[in-house]
Each structure stands twice: as C-alpha cells, then as structure tokens.
Amino acid sequence: MTSTSSPSTAPTWPRQVTFPGQAAAPEGPVDMFMMYTMHHAFRRDLRDFATAVPKTPVDDRPRWQALQRRWELFATALHRHHTGEDEALWPLLLERADEDEVATLEAMEAEHSEIDPLLAGCAAGFHRLAEAADADARAALVVRLAATQQRLGNHLGHEESDAMVILQRHLAAAEWDGMHGEFGKHYKGVLVFTASWVTHQVPANLMPQVSAFMGTPVMLVSRVLRPWFDRQERRTFGRAYRMLPS
C-alpha cells in the first residue's frame, strides 16, 4: 500500500513594492510598503534640492527663503523617521538578532548619527542664502547637498538590502502593524501635510495602497490640500521643479 503525503504549503507573503532608485525589497511576511514610500520621498526631495539649488539666483531672497522652509520640513520628516526606527524598531530586532545581524543593526544606528551633521551643514547653507546673496555659500551648499544625497542614499540602500532581510527574518506582520502607532506618534499634528508630502510623485498605480494605509479622512483632506501643496512646490523649486519627472 502506497501512502501519500500532502505537499507542503508555501507561505503566502505580500508582494513588496519597488520604487525607482530603491536598492532592494527582500521577501518576507511583513509588507514594507510605507517604509519604502518614505524612502522614495527622501530620495525625491534630495534630488529636487540638488536640482534647484545651482539654478536659483543668489539674489532671489523669496526663493531661498522658501527653499529654507522646505528644507526644514524635509529634515524634520527624516528626523522623525529615524527617531521612530531608533526607538521602536532597532531595539526589538537587536533582542532577536545573531552576532552578524547585530553588527548590521548597530551600523544602521551609527549611520543615523553620521547623517545628522550633513543635514546641519545644508541647513546652515540655506539659512545663509535666505539672508544674503552669497555665491560662495551656494557653491558650498551644492557640494553639501551632493554629499548628503550620496550618504543618505547609501544608508537607505544599506537598510533596504541588509536590515530589511533581518526584519523579515525576525518580525511578524502583526508586530510590524502594531508599530504603526509608535511611528505615527512622531507625526502628530502634521499628519495631513505628511500625507501630501509622502504621496507627491508616487506612481499612480501605487496610490490605492497609500490611501488604504493613510485612511479615508486623512486622504480626503490631503486631496483638498493637494493643489495648494503643488503650488508651493512649484514656487519653491522654480524652473527646476518643472524639469523633474511627474
């Protein structure tokens, strides 16, 4: 008599999203859609700043003041994102990681502290140009933005390629979903702006996923504010904005 065994059932995992410029999207039980959406927003902003700064006349005070304000919004969003990781994500993974994984996760935290001085240097450059026409300050800012774009890009790529593998190995989907509130507390009071900001230039086919995550009330208000947000972006980035992909 021949016995038969039922074939093993492969796990059903969410399909991970990949944005342009993203380094990797490791498979696993946790849907990293919003993490990668935030990464897309950070890459997009740095690209926009790097495009606009060398094209903005040094004597255009209103434009530099707008760029300074916009930089503060970008830097604040990045700081909140990193704070959420440092407080909620990395400590949990460190409890479960092996020796090699611990080294990777500790590198993630160290890279956060390396990025902060670059952000401060760019902030100082925008502040100077918002106050006075200074060609040397603009040239220095171009260099600082390039360094920041490279360093943050390397960090995001490191996170996507290596840290997310560890996350997928040690974290359950329900645990990740439970962290949304922990991350969200850093965006209290600015959630509607964050919704407009993070969805800017997101591919149309991915917008339903963003809407589902953000929730109907937030997305409705965000849609009302979208024309205002787009006008502000055009006024801030000037002619460079129209050269960027939509």
C-alpha positions in Angstrom: 0.0 0.0 0.0 1.4 3.3 -1.0 0.9 6.3 1.3 0.8 9.8 0.0 1.6 13.0 1.9 0.1 16.3 1.2 2.5 18.8 -0.4 3.9 21.4 1.9 2.2 24.8 1.5 4.5 27.6 0.7 3.9 30.8 2.8 1.8 33.5 1.3 3.8 36.7 1.5 2.8 40.2 0.4 4.3 41.4 -2.8 6.9 44.0 -1.9 6.9 47.3 -3.8 10.0 48.7 -5.6 10.3 52.4 -6.3 12.8 53.9 -8.8 16.2 54.1 -7.1 15.4 51.5 -4.4 18.2 49.1 -3.7 16.2 46.0 -2.8 12.9 44.7 -1.5 13.5 41.5 0.4 10.7 39.0 0.5 9.0 38.1 3.8 5.9 38.2 5.8 6.0 42.0 6.6 4.6 44.4 4.0 7.2 47.2 3.9 5.2 49.4 1.5 5.1 52.5 3.7 8.8 52.2 4.7 9.7 52.2 1.0 7.3 55.0 0.3 9.1 57.2 2.9 12.4 56.3 1.3 11.1 57.3 -2.0 10.1 60.7 -0.6 13.5 61.3 1.0 15.3 60.4 -2.3 12.8 62.6 -4.3 13.4 65.6 -2.0 17.1 65.4 -2.1 17.0 65.1 -5.9 14.7 68.2 -6.1 17.0 70.3 -3.8 20.1 69.2 -5.7 18.5 70.2 -9.0 17.1 73.5 -7.7 20.0 75.0 -5.7 22.5 75.6 -8.5 19.7 77.1 -10.7 18.4 79.5 -8.1 19.9 83.1 -8.5 21.8 84.0 -5.4 19.9 87.3 -5.1 16.4 85.7 -5.2 15.6 86.1 -1.5 12.0 84.9 -1.6 13.0 81.7 -3.4 15.9 81.0 -0.9 13.5 81.6 2.0 11.1 79.2 0.5 13.8 76.6 0.0 15.0 77.1 3.6 11.4 76.4 4.9 11.1 73.4 2.6 14.4 72.0 3.8 13.3 72.3 7.4 10.2 70.2 6.5 12.3 67.6 4.8 14.9 67.4 7.6 12.1 67.2 10.3 10.4 64.3 8.4 13.7 62.5 8.1 14.5 63.1 11.8 11.1 61.7 12.9 11.5 58.7 10.7 15.0 57.9 12.1 13.7 58.5 15.7 10.9 56.0 15.2 13.4 53.4 14.0 15.9 54.1 16.8 13.2 53.9 19.5 10.9 51.2 18.3 12.4 49.1 15.5 16.2 48.6 16.0 15.9 47.7 19.8 13.4 45.0 19.1 15.4 43.5 16.3 18.6 43.7 18.4 17.0 41.4 21.0 16.5 38.7 18.4 19.5 39.1 16.1 22.6 36.9 15.9 26.1 38.4 16.1 26.3 39.3 12.4 22.9 40.8 12.4 23.6 42.9 15.4 26.6 44.4 13.6 24.3 45.4 10.7 21.7 46.9 13.0 24.3 48.8 15.0 25.6 50.2 11.7 22.1 51.4 10.9 22.1 53.5 14.2 25.6 54.7 13.6 24.7 55.9 10.1 21.9 58.0 11.5 24.3 59.9 13.6 26.7 60.4 10.6 23.9 61.9 8.5 22.9 64.5 11.1 26.0 66.8 10.6 25.4 66.7 6.9 21.8 67.9 7.4 23.0 70.6 9.7 25.5 71.8 7.2 22.9 72.1 4.5 20.5 73.9 6.9 23.3 76.4 7.6 23.7 76.9 3.8 20.0 77.5 3.2 19.9 79.9 6.2 22.8 81.9 4.8 21.3 82.2 1.4 17.9 83.1 2.8 19.6 86.1 4.4 22.0 87.4 1.8 23.3 86.8 -1.8 26.4 84.7 -1.4 27.7 82.8 -4.4 30.3 81.0 -2.3 27.6 79.8 0.1 25.6 78.5 -2.9 28.6 76.6 -4.2 29.3 75.1 -0.8 25.6 74.1 -0.5 25.8 72.3 -3.8 28.7 70.3 -2.5 27.0 69.6 0.8 23.8 68.5 -0.9 25.7 66.1 -3.1 27.4 64.6 -0.1 24.1 64.3 1.8 22.4 62.8 -1.2 25.2 60.2 -1.6 25.4 59.4 2.2 21.6 59.1 2.7 21.3 57.2 -0.5 23.9 54.7 0.7 22.1 54.4 4.1 18.7 53.8 2.6 20.2 51.2 0.2 22.0 49.5 3.1 18.8 49.4 5.0 16.8 48.1 2.1 19.4 45.4 1.2 20.5 44.2 4.6 18.4 45.5 7.5 15.1 44.6 5.9 16.3 41.0 5.4 16.8 40.9 9.2 13.4 42.4 9.8 11.7 39.9 7.6 13.5 37.1 9.4 12.6 38.1 12.9 9.4 40.2 12.8 5.8 39.0 12.2 3.4 41.0 10.2 1.2 41.7 13.2 4.2 43.0 15.2 5.0 45.4 12.4 1.4 46.6 12.1 1.5 47.2 15.8 4.4 49.6 15.4 2.5 51.9 13.2 1.1 53.7 16.2 4.6 54.1 17.6 5.9 55.6 14.4 2.8 57.7 14.0 3.2 59.5 17.3 6.1 61.4 15.8 3.8 62.8 13.2 1.0 64.1 15.4 -0.2 67.5 14.3 1.4 67.2 10.8 -0.2 64.0 9.5 -2.2 65.8 6.8 0.9 67.6 5.5 2.8 64.4 5.7 0.2 62.6 3.6 0.5 65.3 0.9 4.3 65.2 1.1 4.8 61.4 1.1 2.4 60.9 -1.8 4.0 63.5 -4.0 5.2 61.9 -7.3 4.2 58.4 -6.1 3.3 56.3 -9.2 -0.4 56.3 -9.8 -0.6 52.5 -9.6 0.6 52.6 -6.0 -1.7 55.3 -4.8 -4.5 52.9 -3.7 -2.1 51.3 -1.3 -1.1 54.7 0.2 -4.7 55.7 0.5 -5.6 52.4 2.3 -2.8 52.9 4.7 -3.4 56.6 5.5 -7.1 56.2 5.8 -10.1 57.9 4.2 -10.3 61.0 6.4 -6.6 61.9 6.1 -6.6 61.3 2.3 -9.7 63.4 1.8 -8.2 66.4 3.5 -4.9 65.7 1.6 -6.7 65.8 -1.7 -8.3 69.1 -0.8 -4.8 70.5 0.0 -3.1 68.9 -3.0 -3.5 72.0 -5.3 -2.0 74.2 -2.6 0.8 71.8 -1.9 1.7 71.5 -5.6 1.7 75.3 -6.0 4.0 75.6 -3.0 6.4 73.0 -4.6 6.4 74.9 -7.9 7.1 78.2 -6.2 9.8 76.7 -4.0 11.7 74.8 -6.7 11.1 77.2 -9.5 12.1 76.3 -13.1 13.9 73.2 -11.7 10.6 71.8 -10.5 9.1 71.7 -14.0 12.2 69.7 -15.2 11.5 67.0 -12.6 9.5 63.8 -13.5 5.9 64.0 -12.6 
